[in-house]
Amino acid sequence: MSLLAFLLLSLTAAAAPAMAAGGACAAEKFTNNRVYAACSDLPHLGAAVHWTYDAAASSLSVAFAAAPPSKGGWVAWGLNPTGAGMAGTQALVAIPSKEGGGAYEVQTFDIQGYSLDAPGKLKFPATDLAAEVAGDGKVRLFGTLTLQNGTGEVNQVWQVGPTSGGSMMPHAMGNENKAATGKLNLVTGVSSSSGGAVGSNLKKKNTHGVLNAVSWGLLLPMGAIFARYLKTFKSADPAWFYLHVACQIIGYGVGVSGWATGIHLGNLSKGITYSLHRNIGIAVFALGTLQVFALFLRPKPDHKYRVYWNAYHHSVGYTVIILGIINIFKGMSILNVEQKWKTGYIIAISILGGIAVILEVVTWSIVLKRRKEEKKSYNGASNGHLPLSICFAQ
């Protein structure tokens, strides 16, 4: 029994490196007899990372492999010592060499924001940099990084993108690209994805978009339709007013929630600023809040200032609706939402617009008919002469 146990333990110990390097990445072979102690198939972009870590020297030898989105594209891998996203990443980027011939070279980038500047030195030494194209079309980059003493787990970021005229172009903004971050435990050989956190942020962004689309983009236009057209029908008074107020208050409440999630997302995305989208959002929120407070200052119908209040209320209200709809489409572009969601919103807002056009025609026909009847009634009652009351008054 002791001999059997010894054999089992020996087999387990021999299999441990293979288990650490399990998955499809274990079958990859590299040129120049490059061999790594561990590897991991990364969960996004079909990428894999191989590494050997010398804890005594804090030296990390790494190989990264991924297929660019098109022939001649770039691939990148890096460590972020300060956070989990792109900003702060110390990146190795494999890009087609200027010498041509299908060769690749490695450039280093100390990424401070959310765009690439010129190549530069990393915050830690990088040596033995090289890149090649494998037979399966994947681009492989190699390097050795000297990390801080005691480093055990690191944040890793990887990405792929196209080139144009020999220059790097921005990568796509799909879910796969946004989720290409994770942690790499250099000691245990475990690689984990932070896709959950990315997915959570994406969910928050979608929630932000839905709240704003429903509030500023649907409920407020509906409230304006109720106010403008239903009050023409005498039987709808005062129901039109309560419908109008209900839509506007509910829409404003939902819009505040959408605005708050936008502020929260901005705090989570330091360095990323969509200035126009943000500024329009602030304007919509401010004007919407002004509308709510203006309800408490609404003069009575016979007050001499009521006409001015009406002019203000209508102009600000329509401005909020127009800016809100514009910002919704801006947000969809930023989120890069699927076309079906854009189409769905366009259909919804078009239906409201169509209803408004029909009711506009009906309303004007009713108003003109009433004016005609009132004029006829007045002429009939006076018979072309001044009323007796006026004669007596004279």
Secondary structure, DSSP 8 states (H G I E B T S, - for coil): -HHHHHHHHHHHHHHHHHHHT-SGGGG---STT---SEEEE-SSTT-EEEEEEETTTTEEEEEEEE--SSTT-EEEEEEESS-SSSTT-EEEEEEE-TT-TT-EEEEEEE--SSS--S----SS-EEEEEEEE-TTS-EEEEEEEE--TT--EEEEEEEEE-EETTEE-----SHHHHT-EEEEETTT--EEE-HHHHHHHHHHHHHHHHHHHHIIIIIHHHHHHHHHHGGGSGGGTTHHHHHHHHHHHHHHHHHHHHHHHHHHHHHHSTT---HHHHHHHHHHHHHHHHHHHHGGG---TTSTTHHHHHHHHHHHHHHHHHHHHHHHHHHHHHHT--HHHHHHHHHHHHHHHHHHHHHHHHHHHHHHHHHHHHHHHHHHHHTTS--HHHHHH-
